[in-house]
């Protein structure tokens, strides 16, 4: 029981960090750029895609068709200045699943 309490204390001690991420399909070069209030939830997003329950129907369809191995998830972190310099951030495709370029 003490170990469980210690693990919980360690988990709660880690600060919550909001940020930006990109999901890129390596098969057809489509990208999805999103934001999250907690970057630790990116694994949860992958789980939702694997369960077939993502709200973005195009992203979900491509995930189902090509499989998880065809996707790369980039975590841009919470630094807006750093993220703004990345080429993919200049396209302004917020919450859009679209062809790269």
ABEGO torsion letter per residue (X at the ends): XAAAAAAAAAAAABBBBBBBBBBBBAAAGBBBBBBBABAAAAAAAAAAAAAGABABAAAAAAAAAAEAAABBBBBAEABAAAAAABAAAAAGABGBBBBBX
